[in-house]
Amino acid sequence: AAASADAILEFFGPSPPATYVLRRTSASLPALARSARSFFRRRGVRDALGICAAEPSSRTVLIVVAAGLGRPLLPPRTLHQLGRLSAHLNSSIRLRRTLAAAGKSEPDATLDPAGRVLDAVRDARCTNARASLADAVRRMDRARGALRRTDADEALQLWQGLVDGTWSLIDQCDSDGKRYVLARRNAPGVTDPKALTEQARASLAFAAMGHQDKYIGYLLGLAASTVSGHLRSAERKLGLASRAELIQRFAPLVWLGRGEGGSTRGNPESIHS
């Protein structure tokens, strides 16, 4: 209650997607960290782990778990894995809204578990899209098998947040027990700047939220080099000199500066969860 609105917005910032609260606030908000540390210790808590899945539209899923006194904190590798999982939270909250708005609309593509495209419409009909979806289904099927136990990092890398920055993959089982994979359009809805492609707009929005190219690529199902290329192209198209200038110019497009319906600055209640 004593924290300022700016402090709360900083606290809820999306980068990194999985981190310990006191470690994070000690660097940027030391006064808040001192207050939080005292609050935690009185309740037998050493720190709190936060997993933050934030969208450029201002929608955020925040999961916070207390770490008790005397319990070891999670190692960096596990934090990295949880960060990858937050990308799937991003996709799922966006897909939930998309499906609620679309009702019972047909999927963009239907594939079998082996990656064969059984049906495709709209953008999913083109050869490149069909190939990307087929490859993603095969990678997803491999990731959900024994690889989860033998190499969890590789399994997470195979199963990314989106396919080509456009589609989410959803399992569906018919009444006869046959399993299919449905591809549904689920791209981040970033409308500006209008001079850029959909993938470039999404790459820029997540970059402005503080994420690095590798993680943005995981969020969107793109290679990190593709994300970097989109950002360089945006610099040229918009006549800017550097990535830093690009991000500074367009940071207000994301929820840290302007959420749905206007500014969130100074209004922490506009952060949705």
N, C-alpha and C positions, 0 to 999 in steps of 0.2 A: 504493500500500500504506500510505502514511503518512496518508492522508485518513481523517477520521472517517466513521462511517456516515451521520450527518446531512449531512455535506458531499457525500457521494456521492449521496444522495437529492436534494439541492438541485441538484447537477450534472445529474442525469437528469430534472429536472422538465420538464414538457411545454410550458411557455409561455416564449418563443415557439416555434413548431414548427420554425423554421429559423433558426439563428443561429451566429455564430462563437464557439468555445469560450472564447477568452481575453477577448473583449469581454464575454461573459456572466459569467464567473467573476470578472473584475476588479471588477465592481459589487457582487457579493454575497459572494464568497469570495476576497478579495485574496491571502491567504496561499497558497491553492491555485493562483491565477493566476500568482504569482511562480514557484512550483515548476514549473508546467506550461510557462511561457515558457522557462525554462532547459532543460527536458527537450526541448522542441520544437527550440530553436536548435541544440542539440548534434547533432540529426539532420537539419539543413537544412530545417526546417519553420517557416514563419512563424506559422501558426494552423491550426486544424482546423474545418471546417464540419460542424455536426451537424444532421441532420434527424430530428426526434423525433415519432413517431406513438404517442401514449399513450392507452390506454383507461381508463375509470373502473374496470374490473375488475382492473387492474394489468398487463395485457398491454401490452408496448411493443415497437415496432420502432424501433431507433436505427441510423442510417446516418451514419458519420463519414468524412470525406474530408480528407486533409491538403492544405494550400495551401503550396507550396514557397516558400523565400526568393526574393525578386525577382519573384514572380508577383503580379499585381494581385488583390485580393480582389473578390468578386462585388458588384455594385452593389445598393442596397436593393430596386430593382424585381425583380431576379432572386431575392433572398431571399424577397420576398413571393410570387412564383410558386412557389418550392419549398415555402413554407408551405402553399399551396393543394394542392400535390401530396401533402403529408403527410396531408391529409384522406382522400385515396383509399387511402393505406396503411392508415389506421384502418379504413376500410370493408372492405378486402380481407382483413386478418388476421381480422376478425370473421366475414366471410363464409366464409372457409376453415374456421373452427371449426364454423360453423353447418352447412355442407354435409357435413362429416365426421360430424357427429352425426345429420343427417337422412337420410343415404344417398341413395337415388334417389327422394326425394319429389318430387311434382309442383310446378312453380312456382306462384306466386300468380296470375300473368298471363303470357300470351304475346302479343306484339305484332309487327307487321311493321315494317320500317325507316321507313315513313311515319307510324308512330304509331297505326295502326289496331289496336284490341284484338280479337284473334282468340279469346281464351278468358280467363276470369277466375274465381277461386274465392275463398272466404273474404272478408276485408276488401276485397280488390281488386275485388269485384263492384259496390260502390256507385258511384253516378254521379260523385261528386267524386273518388274514387280513380282511376277509369278516365280521367277528364279529366286529372288530374295526371300519371299514367303516360304517357298519349299525348303530352302537352306535353313531358315530360322526354325521351322518346325522340327527338322532333323536335329538341329543343335539343342533345342528345348527338350526333345525326347532323350537325347544323350545325357543332358544335364540332370534330369530327374531320376536317372538310374543309379547304378552303383558308384558313379563318379562322385556323388554327394559325400560318400564316406571315404573314398580314396583320395580325392583332391577337390575339396570344397571350393577353393579359389577358382579352379578351372571351370567347375560347374556354374559358378556365378558369372564368370566371364562369358560363357556360352549363351546363357539365358539373360538377355539384356532387357532394358525397360520397354523399348519399342522396336519395331522393324522399320528400317529406313526413315525413322522420324515420323512415321505415319500410322502404323497399325499395331494394335494389341492382339495377342493370340489367346483364345479362350477355348477350353475343352467343352465338348458337349457329347453326352451319351444318349443315344436313341433308346426307345423302349426295348429293342431287341438286343441291347448291350453293345452295339457297335459304337466306337469312339471316333469322333471327328474333331478337327481343330478349326475354329472360326476366326477369320481375320476381320477385325472391325476398326474402322478409322478412329484414331484417338490422338491426333496431333495436338500439341499445346496451342491454345487459341490466342496467339499474339498477333494483333492486328497492325501494329506500326513497327518500324517505318515501312511505308507502302512500296518503296523502291526495291525491297528485298524479297527473296523467295521465302516460302513457308519454313523450310529448314533453316535458312539463314536467320530469319526472325527469331525462331526458337533458340538457336545457338546464341544469338546476341542477348536474348532475355536472360538465359541461364548464366551467361558470362557476367552480366551486370549484377546478378545475385551473388557473385563471388566464387562461382565454381570454375575449376580448371578444365581444359579441353578434354582430358581423358575421362573425367566424370561426366561431362556434358555428352560425350560420345556414348557412354553407357546409358545415360538417361534416354537418349534418342535412338539408340541402336545404330549409331554411325561410327566410322573410324575417327579417332582423334585428329588425324590429318585432315579429314573432311571438315570437321568442326573448325579447325584452324584456317582452312581454305575459305570457309564461309565468312569468317570474321575478317580476313584480309580483303576479301571481295567487298564486304560491307564498307570497310575503310575507304576503298577506292571509289565505290559508287556514291558515297556520301561526302567525299572530299575531305576526309579527316586524315590526320598525320600518323596516328598510332592507335594501338588497341586500347591504351589507357584513355585516350581522348574519346574513342568510340564508346567505351563503357560509361565514362563520365557523362557523355551527352545523353545516353539513352537509359541510364539507371532509373530515371523517373518513370519509365514504362512498367517497371516491375513493382511488386507489392510493397517493397521497402519505402517507395516514394508515393505511389498512387495505386490504390487498390480499386476494386470494382465500385463505381459510383462516386469516385473522388479521392481526395488525399487521405492517406492513413496516417500521415505524420502528425503526431500529437494526439492520436485517437486509438489507443490500444484495443478498444472494444471492437474495432472493425476487423481485427484478426480473427478469422473463422477457424474453427476446429471441429 
